[in-house]
Amino acid sequence: MPFPLPQEVWDQPRFVSLQKLISLKLDSWSNSPTRRLKDKADVIELIKVLHLPRELAVDEAVHTLYLETWDALAAEL
């Protein structure tokens, strides 16, 4: 999954969507699971705190990882 590269510079900060943030974090973790473990933990916390739906529209490249993470959390409840 390619990291977004800005084409313009703005005076005010611009942010990626929540779906994109989760996609980037899952992709980062999947490519380096030991070094990027915090990215996976961040996704878990976002799911828990924001009560994110299982159907969240994350990038197709990490869709299965999101579902596996969501399902694992649901199984622990």
C-alpha positions as CSV (number, residue, x, y, z in Angstrom):
1,M,0.0,0.0,0.0
2,P,1.7,3.3,-1.0
3,F,2.3,5.9,1.5
4,P,0.5,9.2,0.6
5,L,2.8,11.8,-0.9
6,P,1.5,15.3,-0.8
7,Q,1.5,17.2,-4.1
8,E,1.0,20.6,-2.5
9,V,2.0,22.5,0.6
10,W,-0.6,24.3,2.8
11,D,-0.4,26.7,5.6
12,Q,-2.7,24.6,7.7
13,P,-2.1,20.9,8.6
14,R,-4.0,18.4,6.4
15,F,-5.0,15.0,7.8
16,V,-5.7,11.6,6.4
17,S,-9.1,10.0,7.0
18,L,-9.5,7.6,9.9
19,Q,-9.9,4.7,7.4
20,K,-6.6,5.7,5.7
21,L,-4.8,6.1,9.0
22,I,-5.9,2.6,10.0
23,S,-5.0,1.2,6.6
24,L,-1.5,2.8,6.8
25,K,-0.9,1.4,10.4
26,L,-2.0,-2.1,9.5
27,D,0.2,-2.1,6.4
28,S,3.1,-0.8,8.3
29,W,2.6,-3.5,11.0
30,S,2.2,-6.3,8.4
31,N,5.5,-5.4,6.7
32,S,7.5,-5.2,9.9
33,P,5.5,-6.9,12.7
34,T,8.2,-6.8,15.3
35,R,9.4,-3.2,14.8
36,R,5.9,-1.8,14.1
37,L,4.0,-3.5,16.9
38,K,2.7,-0.2,18.2
39,D,0.9,0.4,14.9
40,K,-1.1,-2.8,15.5
41,A,-1.8,-1.7,19.1
42,D,-2.9,1.7,17.9
43,V,-5.5,0.1,15.6
44,I,-6.7,-2.0,18.4
45,E,-7.2,1.0,20.6
46,L,-8.9,2.9,17.9
47,I,-11.4,0.1,17.4
48,K,-12.1,-0.2,21.1
49,V,-12.3,3.5,22.0
50,L,-14.2,4.7,18.9
51,H,-16.4,1.5,18.7
52,L,-15.5,1.2,15.0
53,P,-17.7,-1.0,12.9
54,R,-16.5,-4.3,11.4
55,E,-17.5,-2.9,8.0
56,L,-15.1,0.1,8.2
57,A,-13.9,0.9,4.6
58,V,-10.2,0.3,5.0
59,D,-8.0,-0.2,2.0
60,E,-8.5,-3.6,0.3
61,A,-4.8,-4.5,0.9
62,V,-5.4,-4.6,4.6
63,H,-9.1,-5.5,4.7
64,T,-8.5,-9.0,5.9
65,L,-6.1,-7.8,8.7
66,Y,-8.7,-5.4,9.9
67,L,-11.4,-8.1,10.0
68,E,-9.1,-10.5,11.8
69,T,-8.2,-7.8,14.4
70,W,-11.9,-6.7,14.8
71,D,-13.0,-10.4,15.2
72,A,-10.3,-11.1,17.7
73,L,-11.4,-8.2,19.8
74,A,-15.0,-9.2,19.6
75,A,-14.2,-12.7,20.7
76,E,-12.6,-11.4,23.9
77,L,-15.7,-9.6,25.0
